[in-house]
Amino acid sequence: NPRALAFARRNAARNGVGGRITFAKGPDLAPARGRFDLIVMNPPFNPTPTGMRGSLFSDGGRDGLSLTRRVLEQAAGHLRPKGKLQLITLSPGGKRPLVLDLVRAHLPAAGITTTHLYPPIGSKRFLEGIFGPTPFVRSFCEEFPRFFYLFLTVDTAVREAAIREQPLDTAFAHGRHSGDWDARIRRRRTILGLGVQKGIVHNQQITLNATRFLMKRRQT
């Protein structure tokens, strides 16, 4: 995405680190050359039915993990010994998130630490809140009954079979939308142009109403 690269360059320049960063465009880890101590990713992770036009930055394919899956397939070839991979993602699952199985499949010996950013939610509530009771939602919920919102650290320096859970103890825990799946559902519907569900008022509509009210007061 050339636009994303342009924003990244501007952001780096504003912070005085533009000369220390190499910017590259391409799919997955294909543009990366060599091995790294740390790979950090915040990929598109929202589940999107096949054929539905979603926003490029948030369309994670059918299960939300399409890009994450491809990066994990390539990660071992780009991490130095004792290197780490960190990512934030939504993940479907049952008793545990599917993304953990993907990590184990491609980095089997690495230690994994998870932090739940939100409590898990039922897939039916999450997906029907976005798309309604569609065939896509019904089949998905039969396969994956829950959704998780996670921050993962995968550490190749740690040889540990057990998956460690780390409590959420950051500014994120006290944010305005902390643990708020309903806010995430509203934002996703807005991005996809699906409108406002009955009984749900978007933050954007509240802002618009407030702006109109202030403009009327000024006119009077």
PENOR-V55382 format. One record per helix or strand. SS is the DSSP state (a for helix, b for strand). FROM is the first residue (numbers start at 0). TO is the last residue. If there is no record, write none. Layout:
# PENOR-V55382
<<SS/FROM/TO> <SS/FROM/TO>>
This chain:
# PENOR-V55382
<<a/1/13> <a/17/19> <b/35/40> <b/45/45> <b/58/58> <a/65/74> <b/78/92> <b/96/96> <a/97/105> <b/109/121> <a/122/130> <a/134/142> <b/145/158> <b/162/164> <a/170/173> <a/180/191> <a/202/218>>
